[in-house]
Amino acid sequence: MEIVSWNINGVRTTRVDETQGSSLKVLLDSLRADVICLQETNQLLTDLLDEPTAIVEGYNAYFSFSRARNGYSGVVTYCKNSAIPIAAEEGLSGLLVGHGNSVGCYGDMSDFSTNELQALDAEGRAVITQHHIVVEGGAETVTVVNVYCPRADPERPDRAAFKLRFYKLLQLRVEAILSSGSHVVLLGDMNTAHQLGDHCDPDDPVSETRLLENDSCAPKSVSGGHFVDAFRLLHPNLEGAYTCWSAVTGARATNYGTRIDYVFLDRHLAQRALVACTIDSDVYGSDHCPVRATLRCSLVPACHVPPLCARLMPEFSGRQQKIGAYLLSKPCSRLSTVSSRGVNVSEVVEVRSASHSALSKRASECRKVKGANSGGQCSQEVRIGSKTGGCCASQAEKNGGAAFWKTLLAGPPPPPLCPGHGEAAVLRTVKKSGPNQGRRFYVCARPAGHAHNPAARCDFFQWTKR
């Protein structure tokens, strides 16, 4: 069983290899997995989900959409038809379930109010699928929990609290599923580097590296109980194994990143079935790269897709026309259109006649004005443009105008050279709120990296003149 997790940063825009084509099927096939969990799809619920995204040949898809913001967050799990789940569910709380074949097993959520549960599930951050598998000759189930955990924005303290509450809810849910007897694979963008070795700069005060080190913050299922980090279990001392890099600083070129994408397995499943867990850093198309896990088990597909499957949405089940049907050009009569609004055809003729008369009157007045100005004198516009009463400017005036426009269109001055490499610096703008917001500055144009790396950015910094 091959499982892949990837923060795709836009399901409609990511492409693995443009030379192979641009279809989503090409992308999914290139990942070579039975279950593909994508995060940050940026697909809006109120948009009409397009058919090429919802229905991919050979796959069945299960979406969770953001109900809070347009084109924000969102996850989707694509299962091969040989891995059709027996149940599928959106969200962690159970409040979004409106059909049968849900996964169930919610645990004790009395610590959460209904409003809080709705808020935690409103951003489209979790999809759960449950599958029949055969492990060591025995029939069992495995539940795949695909999550995109919130980011703790330093400028929004409420988001840090939101993130920790999401972790708490996630912990309750996966522990409840595990207690029911199913194996659990928890994977996705956790938006936190678990250990110091998972961050290129763990001492960065704005990083979230140490968030999970505090047992009061970490889901205890992950930090010391029921689950193991599949990658670290097999590669405990591998350094520089990152899954996310800043696209703004070009940090992927210097491997100056973080490992915030994980595959967690329950301990029993890891001991019995884990074969490999790798980071596919050679796969581009996003600021993240895929993480892959291989399990020694066989998938048994269900006979029918669960109700959450995208192909069963009204848009694609024949009960509603596709959007293309509304965009087809159809021949129509202008008169019939006007009549359908309750306007008499004779009224249209009268309006057109009145408009024609007004235009004729206006044209007649213009001809009279033109005749009055044609008595051999220059027009008012020409007299204003010439000091001597002639119609041509002097050569000196032409030269002065040319100099003025050259000065105006000269453009910005050339950028300074960074002392570390002697190369032209790049211009940036402060976007963080504060006294310097909007100010512009120059920095080294090379990608971010460690100070000892000569290919990385030097420490050059220079404000532009106000």
N, C-alpha and C positions, 0 to 999 in steps of 0.2 A: 504494500500500500504506500503510494507516494502522496505526500501532502506538502503544499507550498503556501507560504504566507508572503504577501507583498503589499506594501503601501504604494499604490499605483499613482496617486496624486492626479486623479482624473481618469475615469474609465474610458471616456470617449476620445482622449487625446494621446494616451500612452501607446507607443509602438516599440517593439523590441528590435526589429530590423526592417527598415523601410524597403529594402531590396526584395523582401519576401512578400510584400503586400501590406495593406493597411487594415485588413479585416480583423475583428476581435477574435475570430476563430484561429487565425494564424498566430496571434499572440498567445492564446490559451494553449494551442497545440505545442508551441515552442517551449512552454514551461514543463511539459511532459509529466503531468501529475494527475492523479485520480480525483483529488479534492483540491481546489484552488481557492484560497481565501484572500480577497482583496480588500484593502482599506482606503479610506479617503477617496471614494468614488466621485464625490461632489455631484451626485445626481439628486435632483430635487423631486420630492414626492408629487408636487402639484404640476410638474412638467408631464407631458405625455411621454412616458418612457418609450424610446424608439425601439422598433422591433429587432434591429441588428444587435442591440445591447441586451435585450431581454431574452431573445430566442437565438441561441447559437447552436448550430448543427453538432450533434454529438454530446451536448451538455444540457443540464437543467440548472436554472439559476434561482437564487434566493436572496432578495434584497432587504436591506433596512435603510430607510430614508430619513434625512433630517427633517423634522417638523418645526424646527426653531428658526433656521436661517436658510436663505436661498443658496443653492449650490454649495453646501457646506457639509463636511464630514461624510458619513455614509459608508456602509460595507456591503459586500456581496460575496456569496459563496457559490462558485460554479462546480458542480459535480458531473463527472462523466456519466453517461447513461449506464455504464457498468458499475456505478456507485450511487445509484438513486437511493436517497435516504428513506427511512421508514417514518421519520417525523422531522418537522422543521418549524422553527419559531423565530420571530423577530423580537429583540429586546431581552432584558434580563428579569424584569419584574413580573411578567405574565399579564400585564395590563393591556398589551397590544394584541393578545391572542383573541381572534374572533372566529375561530374555526376549529375543527377537530384535528387530529394528528399532531398536536403540539407535544413538545418534549416533556413538559411538566417538571415536578421536583423543584420547589422554590425555596424551601427552608423557612426559617423563622424570620420574617421581615417586619416584625412588630416595632423594630427600632426606626423604621422609615414611615413617614406619613404618605398618604396617597399622592399628595401634590409633589412631594419630593421624588417619589418613584416615577411619576409622570415626567418630571423634569429630567431625571437621569436617563430615561429612555427616549426623550424627545429629539435627541441629536443624532439618532441613527448610528449607534456605536456597537451593536451586537447582532449577530445572526447565529443561531444554534441549529445544527443538523445532527441527527442520530442515525447510525448505520448498523446493519448486521455485518458481523465479521466472523471469520473462522481463525482461531488462534490455537496452534498446537493440536489441531484436530477437534477442538471444541467450539461450539457455536456461542458467540457472545455479542455484545453491543459496544460500540464506541461512540461517544458524543463529542462532536467537534464544535468548539466555542470560538468563533471568529470575532475578535474585538478590536476596536480602535479607541484606546483609552484617551481621556482628555489631557490636554497640555496645561500646565500651571503657568499662566501668563504672569511674569513678574509685575506688570503694571495693573493687574486685576487680582487682588488678594482673594476675591470670592472664588476664582477659578481653582486655586490650590485646594480650598475646602471641597469644592465640587469634585475634584479629581480623587481625593481621598474617600469621599462617600461612594464614588463609582467603584473604587477598589473594594470597598467593604461589601457592596452589593454583589460584585463579581465573585468575591470569596464565598459568600453565602450560597450563591447559585451553583458554583462548580462543586462545592462540598456536598450540597444536597443531591446533585446528580450522581456524584461518586458513591454516596451512601445508598443510592437506590440499586446499586449493583452494576452500573455501566462503567466502562472505562471512559476516561476523559482526556481529550487533547485540547489544551487551551493555547491559542496562538494568535499572533497579530502584532500590531504596533502598540507597545505598552507605554510609549512616551516617557520612559525612564531608563537610565542605565543602571543595571542591577548592582554591579560591583565597580570598584575603582578602575579595574582593568578594562572596563567596557566604555571608557570615555577617554578621548585624546587629551583632555585637560581637566582632570577631576578636581583641581583646585579652583576652577573658574567659579566665582561667587554666584553667577546667575545660572549655572548648570543645575540640573536636577539629579545629579549622580547619586547623591547620598539619601535621596528621598526614601528608597526602599531599605536602607540600612537600619532605619529605626523601626523596631518591631511594632511600635504603636501605629506606624504608617503602612508597613508592608502587609500584603495579604499573607497571613501565616501559612496558608496552604502552599504558597510558593517559597517563603523564606525559611521554612524548616519543618514542614509536615508532610503533606500528601503528594506534592508534585516536585518534579525535578526539571531543571533547565537542560533540555536534551543536548544542546550544543556544548555546554560546559561539562556535561557528564562524559562526553567523548573527547573533548579538547580542553582539559582543565587549565592548561598553561599557555595556550596560544595567544600571542599578543597581536595587536593591530587588527583584530577581527571585528570590523565595524559594518553596520548595515545602513547608516544614514550619514549624509554629508551635506554641508551648507552649499546650496547652489549659488547663493549670492557671492560667496568668497571663492568659489571654485575649488573647495577643499577636497573633492574626490580625487583630484590629480595628485595630491600629496598624501592621501589616505588620512586626513585629519578629521576624524568623524566620531561617531558614537554607535554603540550596539543597543538599540532600543526595540528591535523586532525579535520576538522569541517564539519558540515552540516549547511549551511545558507539557509533560506527560505525567499521568499518575505513576507512582513508583512501581506498582505491580506491572503495568503495561510496559514501562521502560525496561524493567529487568527481563521480561519475557520476549519482547518483540522489537526493541529499538535496534536498528542496524546501522543507520548513518544519520547525521545531521550536518548540513553544510550551508555556507553562506555563498550565494551566487553573485559575487561582486563583479563579475564580468558581464552581467546583464544590466543594460542601461534603459533609460526611458522615464526615470523618476529620480528624485533625490534620495530614494531608498533603493535597496536591492532585495531580491527574493531570499527567503530562508526556506530550506527544504529538509524534510524528515522522511526517512524510509523505515517502514515497520514490516516485520515479518508476519504478515497476516493476509488473509484473502477477503475481499469485499464481496458481499452477497447483495445484489441490487433488489430493491423492493419492486413489487409488481406495478405499482402506480406512484406517480409523484405526489408529494403532500400538497395540501391546498395553498401553501405559501409560494409555490413554484410560480415564477414570473409568467410562464406560458399560459397559466390559468387566469391571469388578470383579465378583466372585462375588455381591455383594449385589444387583446389578442385571442379572445375566445369566440369571436363572431357575433357578440351581442352589441358591439359598438364599431362604427366605422373608424378606419385609420385616419390620421390627420391628412394624409395625402389626398383622400377623397374630397376633402373640403377645399383643396387648392387646385383642383382640375378646372381648366377654363371651360365655360359653357356658353353657347350662343344665347343671347338674350335681346329682347326688343326694348329699345329706349322708351317707346311710348307705353309699352305694357308695364315697365318699371315705374314710370311716372303715374300711370293710372292706378297701380297698386297702392300708391300712397294717398289716393283720394283726391288727386289734382286733375281738373278737367283739361283735356288737350287744348281747347280753345284758350285757356288761361296761359298755357305755355307759349302759344303763338303770340298772344298779346304782350307777354313779357319780352319775348324776343324782338317784337316790333318796336316796343318802347326803348329797348336797349339800343337798337339800330338807329333810331331817331336821335337819341342822346349822343351817340358817337358821331353821327353826321354833323350835328350842331357844333360839337367840340372841334371837329376838323375844320369847319368853316371859320370858326374864331381864330384858329391857329393860322389859317391862310391870310386873314386880315392883319394879324400881328406881323407876319413875315413880310407882307407888302409894305407896311409902315416902316420897317427897318431896312428896306432895300433901296433907299434913296441915295446911294453912293457913299454913305458913311459906314465906318466899321461898327460892328456890333459891340454891345457893352462888354461882353466877355473879352474880346480882343483888345479893347482900349485899356482894360484893367491890367492885362498881361504885358503892356509895353509902356515904358516911361516916356518915350519920345513920340508916341502916337503911331509908330510903325507896327508891323505885325511880326517882326523878327527880333529876337534878343541879341545883344552884343556878344562877341566872342569871349569877353571877360566874364560875362554872366554865365555862359556855358561852362567855362573852366571852373568857376566857383561852385556851380551846381555839381559838377563831376567830383570835385574834391569832397564836397559835403557827403555825397552818397558813398564814396569810398570809405570815409571815416565811419559812417553809420553802419555799413555792412562789413566792416573789417573782421568781425567775429571775435570770439574770446581769445585771450593771449594763449600761447602754447603752454602745455602743462609743465610743471617742474620735473626734474629728473630725481628719482630716488637715489640716495647715496649708496645703498647696498648693492644695486645692480647697474646703476647708470641708465635706467630705462624710464620712459615717460610714465608718470604717475596717472592714476585714474581718479576721476572726480566723483564724489559721493555726496549724499545729502543726509543730514540728521533727521530721522523720522521719529525717534523716541520723544515723547512729550517732556518738556523741560525748557530751561532758558535758551538752549541752543537749537531747539527744534526749527527746522527749515534752513539752518546754516549749511554751507557747503564746504567741503574739505578735500584735500588730496591725500591718497595713500598709495603705497606700492601696488602695482597692478597684478602682481603674482598671487597665486592662490594661498590661502591660509595654511599654516603648517607649523611644525616644531621649530624652535629658534635655531637648532643645530642643522636644519635641513637647508642647504644652499639654494634649493629650487623653490623654497617657500618664501612668503612675503617677508620683507624686512620691516623694521619698526618706523619707517618714515611716515610722518603725519604733518600736514600743513593746512591751516585755515585759509580760505580764499579771502580776499579783501572785501569788506562790506560795501 
